[in-house]
């Protein structure tokens, strides 16, 4: 038994089978001579290129490498959550498997966290060599998040970072169907700092995120973390009802002067406008009571 601290490196694997040997080699070289032990947790998110055989081979070759295989594709962030559940480290780093982020700076992230008493060190990606469209859609995603959730995040950060055991344990209490690591880290309220590092190109593979996937994820996260759509429905509903009340006076005056000759037209139109607005407002109020509750999701997985 050793008293040396343990750092877990969690990496979700999707579409990057050809990166795994390089990732394991880079991690092994990066931590040679360090004053801590390490483990690499590779999470197979049921990618179409079938990376499990490679993960099993790496785990058999080095006992510090462990594999988690999900029962189906859950998406990047739930795959990260499965890795966090499996991680045993005093500190847990989250990194993409395509080597755009350098595992070699993880010791520096730990030193920064210890120096500043932070529970999270998140990495600002600096100038990263991805397509202009990919960077713009990422920026649009964060701006939309900021506008609708009022959770202010640096739009140049991703999942790469180092997190304390205390913070990870708090994250694992969020058994939500929709999770997003940068937001969840911010919601813990624990101290965090930013580390600047330019991102490099991918070792292999390509991003699985396109504009539509980013927008779907944004909608899911906004519904999970924001009550603004609920407030908006109340405002719209009350606006409709107020407009109906105002129109009541005008329509009654028109009816009194004989402008409307169809029996029942006035009462029907007023009722539709008023009740439609009232129903929308009431639905918004009901939404406040259930807005904080999301369905819980069990992530099926197997371990190596």
C-alpha positions in Angstrom: 0.0 0.0 0.0 1.4 3.4 -0.9 0.8 6.9 0.5 1.4 8.5 -2.8 -1.6 10.4 -4.2 -3.4 8.9 -7.1 -4.5 10.8 -10.2 -7.2 9.3 -12.4 -7.3 10.4 -16.1 -10.8 9.9 -17.5 -11.2 9.8 -21.3 -14.4 9.2 -23.2 -13.7 7.2 -26.3 -15.8 7.7 -29.5 -14.4 7.6 -33.0 -10.8 7.7 -31.8 -9.7 4.0 -31.8 -6.5 4.9 -33.6 -5.6 7.4 -30.8 -5.6 5.0 -27.9 -2.1 3.5 -28.1 -0.7 7.0 -28.6 -2.7 8.3 -25.6 -1.5 5.5 -23.3 2.1 6.1 -24.4 1.9 9.9 -23.9 0.3 9.5 -20.5 2.9 7.0 -19.4 5.8 9.2 -20.5 4.3 12.4 -19.0 4.1 11.0 -15.5 7.5 9.3 -15.3 9.3 10.5 -12.2 6.2 12.3 -10.7 5.5 12.1 -7.0 2.1 10.5 -7.6 0.5 7.3 -9.0 -1.9 7.4 -11.9 -4.6 5.4 -13.7 -6.1 5.9 -17.1 -9.8 5.2 -17.3 -11.0 4.7 -20.9 -14.8 4.8 -21.4 -16.0 3.1 -24.5 -19.2 5.0 -25.6 -20.1 2.3 -28.0 -18.4 3.9 -30.9 -18.9 2.5 -34.4 -15.2 1.8 -34.8 -15.4 -0.7 -31.9 -12.5 0.5 -29.7 -13.2 -2.1 -26.9 -10.7 -4.6 -28.2 -7.9 -2.0 -28.1 -8.9 -0.9 -24.6 -8.9 -4.5 -23.4 -5.4 -4.9 -25.0 -4.1 -1.8 -23.2 -5.6 -2.9 -19.9 -4.0 -6.3 -20.2 -0.6 -4.8 -20.9 -0.7 -2.2 -18.1 -2.6 -2.6 -14.9 -2.8 1.2 -14.5 -5.1 1.3 -17.5 -8.8 0.4 -16.9 -11.7 0.2 -19.3 -15.4 1.0 -18.9 -17.8 -0.2 -21.6 -21.2 1.3 -21.7 -24.2 -0.9 -22.7 -25.1 1.6 -25.5 -24.1 5.0 -26.8 -24.9 7.7 -24.2 -23.0 10.7 -25.5 -19.8 12.3 -24.4 -20.9 13.8 -21.1 -22.7 10.8 -19.7 -19.6 8.8 -20.7 -17.5 11.2 -18.7 -19.9 10.6 -15.8 -19.4 6.9 -16.1 -15.6 7.5 -16.0 -16.0 9.7 -12.9 -17.9 6.9 -11.2 -15.1 4.5 -11.9 -12.2 6.8 -11.0 -10.5 6.1 -7.7 -8.0 9.0 -7.7 -7.5 11.8 -5.2 -7.6 14.1 -8.2 -9.4 13.3 -11.5 -8.5 14.7 -14.9 -10.9 14.7 -17.8 -9.4 14.7 -21.3 -10.5 13.9 -24.8 -8.9 10.8 -26.3 -7.8 12.5 -29.6 -4.7 14.2 -28.0 -5.8 17.7 -28.9 -5.2 18.4 -25.2 -1.7 17.6 -23.8 -1.8 15.1 -20.8 1.7 16.3 -20.0 0.4 19.4 -18.3 -1.7 17.5 -15.7 1.2 17.7 -13.1 1.3 21.4 -13.7 -2.5 21.6 -13.2 -2.1 19.8 -9.9 0.6 22.1 -8.7 -1.6 25.1 -9.6 -4.6 23.6 -7.7 -2.5 23.0 -4.6 -0.9 26.4 -4.8 -4.2 28.3 -5.1 -6.3 26.0 -3.0 -8.7 25.3 -5.9 -10.9 22.3 -6.4 -10.9 22.7 -10.2 -8.4 23.8 -12.7 -10.1 24.2 -16.1 -8.1 24.7 -19.3 -8.6 27.6 -21.6 -8.0 26.2 -25.1 -6.3 29.4 -26.4 -5.8 29.2 -30.2 -7.0 25.8 -31.2 -6.5 24.4 -34.6 -10.0 23.4 -35.6 -12.3 24.7 -38.4 -13.6 28.2 -38.2 -17.2 26.8 -38.3 -16.4 24.5 -35.3 -15.1 27.4 -33.3 -17.9 29.7 -34.2 -20.6 27.1 -33.3 -18.9 26.5 -30.0 -18.9 30.2 -29.3 -22.5 30.5 -30.3 -23.3 27.6 -27.9 -21.7 29.3 -24.9 -23.3 32.6 -25.7 -26.8 31.0 -25.9 -26.1 29.3 -22.6 -25.0 32.6 -21.0 -28.1 34.4 -22.3 -30.7 31.8 -21.2 -29.2 30.3 -18.1 -27.1 33.2 -16.7 -24.3 30.7 -15.9 -21.3 32.6 -17.2 -18.7 30.3 -18.7 -15.5 31.1 -20.6 -16.5 30.2 -24.2 -13.0 28.9 -24.8 -13.1 26.1 -22.2 -14.1 22.5 -22.7 -14.0 19.4 -20.6 -10.2 19.3 -20.1 -9.3 20.0 -16.5 -8.3 18.6 -13.2 -10.9 18.2 -10.4 -10.5 17.3 -6.7 -12.0 14.2 -5.1 -14.3 16.5 -3.2 -15.7 18.1 -6.3 -16.0 14.8 -8.1 -18.0 13.4 -5.2 -20.4 16.3 -5.4 -20.7 15.9 -9.2 -21.7 12.3 -8.7 -24.7 13.4 -6.6 -26.2 14.9 -9.7 -27.9 11.8 -11.2 -29.4 13.7 -14.1 -30.2 12.6 -17.6 -28.7 15.7 -19.1 -25.2 16.6 -17.8 -22.6 19.1 -19.0 -19.3 19.1 -17.1 -18.4 22.8 -17.3 -21.8 23.9 -16.0 -21.9 21.3 -13.3 -18.5 22.2 -12.1 -19.6 25.9 -11.9 -22.8 24.9 -10.0 -20.8 23.2 -7.2 -19.6 26.6 -6.1 -16.2 25.3 -5.2 -13.2 27.4 -6.1 -11.8 27.0 -9.6 -9.0 28.6 -11.6 -8.2 28.7 -15.3 -5.0 27.5 -17.0 -4.2 28.8 -20.5 -3.0 26.2 -23.1 -3.2 26.4 -26.9 -4.9 23.3 -28.3 -3.2 21.2 -31.0 -4.6 19.3 -33.9 -6.2 15.8 -33.5 -4.0 12.8 -33.6 -6.8 11.0 -35.5 -10.5 11.1 -36.0 -12.8 14.1 -36.3 -15.3 15.9 -34.1 -18.7 14.2 -33.7 -20.3 17.5 -32.9 -22.0 19.5 -35.7 -24.3 22.5 -35.5 -27.4 20.4 -35.1 -25.9 18.3 -32.3 -24.7 21.4 -30.5 -28.1 23.0 -30.8 -29.8 19.9 -29.4 -27.4 19.8 -26.5 -28.0 23.5 -25.9 -31.7 23.1 -25.8 -31.4 20.1 -23.4 -29.0 22.0 -21.1 -31.2 25.1 -21.1 -34.2 23.1 -20.1 -32.2 21.4 -17.4 -30.4 24.5 -15.9 -32.7 27.4 -16.7 -36.2 28.5 -15.7 -36.2 31.3 -18.2 -38.4 29.5 -20.8 -40.9 29.0 -18.0 -40.8 32.7 -17.1 -41.1 33.5 -20.8 -44.3 31.4 -21.1 -45.8 33.2 -18.1 -45.0 36.6 -19.7 -46.4 35.6 -23.1 -49.6 34.1 -21.4 -50.2 37.2 -19.3 -49.6 39.4 -22.4 -52.2 37.5 -24.3 -54.7 37.8 -21.5 -54.0 41.5 -21.0 -54.4 42.1 -24.7 -57.7 40.2 -24.6 -58.8 42.4 -21.7 -57.9 45.5 -23.6 -59.7 44.3 -26.7 -62.8 43.6 -24.6 -63.5 47.3 -24.3 -63.0 47.9 -28.0 -65.1 44.9 -29.1 -67.9 45.8 -26.7 -67.9 49.3 -28.0 -68.0 48.0 -31.6 -70.8 45.6 -30.6 -72.8 48.4 -29.0 -72.6 50.4 -32.2 -73.8 47.5 -34.3 -70.5 46.8 -36.0 -70.8 43.0 -35.3 -74.0 41.4 -36.3 -73.0 37.7 -35.9 -74.5 36.4 -32.6 -72.0 35.1 -30.2 -68.9 36.3 -32.1 -67.8 38.8 -29.5 -68.0 36.4 -26.5 -66.3 33.6 -28.4 -63.3 35.6 -29.6 -62.8 37.2 -26.2 -63.0 33.8 -24.4 -60.5 32.2 -26.8 -57.9 35.0 -26.3 -58.3 35.3 -22.6 -58.4 31.6 -21.8 -55.5 30.8 -24.2 -53.3 33.3 -22.4 -54.5 32.2 -19.0 -53.7 28.5 -19.8 -50.2 29.4 -21.1 -49.5 31.4 -17.9 -50.7 28.7 -15.6 -48.6 26.1 -17.5 -45.6 28.3 -16.9 -46.3 28.5 -13.2 -46.7 24.7 -13.0 -43.4 24.4 -14.8 -41.6 26.2 -11.9 -42.6 23.3 -9.6 -41.2 20.6 -11.9 -38.5 22.7 -13.6 -35.8 21.6 -11.1 -36.5 17.9 -11.5 -35.0 16.0 -14.3 -35.4 12.2 -14.9 -32.6 10.3 -13.4 -30.5 8.1 -15.6 -28.7 4.9 -14.8 -25.7 4.4 -17.0 -25.1 0.7 -17.7 -21.5 -0.3 -18.0 -18.9 -3.0 -17.6 -15.4 -2.7 -16.1 -12.0 -4.1 -16.9 
